[in-house]
């Protein structure tokens, strides 16, 4: 059993770092926390003090929890317009303790229009979250992107900040994160940029119909500091459960960048349908 756990850790780290050659125009939604906030009480149903709670959590051994989601979707048409689009996204959480967890959201998009390459988007990140089970938590992450759609050769990002769970219930979850990040972008046809951004993310997940239907939304707003250079993207997904681990999912996503290379549009809208495999 111990060897299996070690193998799982190695597999997660390999998956995260091997996906580091990765961008998608809209960032995929994360996995919501597996454990809701709660007020710990003793056997007499009396709330314990903050100090006693922390001591109890430190003393109690925690079994690492591995959770993941994999989504494959796309669009294929033929006739006057030949269009092929494949989108692969995933979310991975590895909870190390009650205080720390590692997460990653690697993704890949590939598309052709009338035989010409349109999308070849890679995105990969690795995040660590501190106090992830609390209402107020802290996070730091790094990411790497490449994009044929945006003509981005390389984009590196490092960031740190805090998150707050506005709502954390079994069938409804809303969180807001705000981070300061440094971004370096190597465009194919523009001068390189090295700037700081403020990034705010709003994420929500809602479950209906005896856990059969799930609606998720993710929105990022990322203005540069000291100059006009704005990025924002948003997506909404509707997921219908087919089996305990698989679901049918439709996603509408929009992405905007104020600075793009000549001949490229600032805005991209994408609608996809596909399957989700998820273990929580």
Buried (B, 14 or more C-beta within 10 A) or exposed (E): EEEEEEEEBEEBBEBBEEBBBBBBBBBBBBBBBEEEEEEEEEEEEEEBEEEEBEEEBEEEEEEBBBBBBBBBBBBEEEEEEEBBBBBBBBBBBBBBBBBBBBBBBBBBBBBBBEEEEBBBBBBBBBBBBEBBBBEEBBBBBBBBBBBBBBBBBBBBBBBBBBBEBEEBEEEEBBBBBEBEBBBEBBBEEBEEBEBEBBBBBBBBBBBEEEEEBBEBBBBBBBBBEEEEBBBBBBBBBBBEBEEEEEBBBBBBBBBBBEBBEEEEEEEBEBEBEBEBBBEE
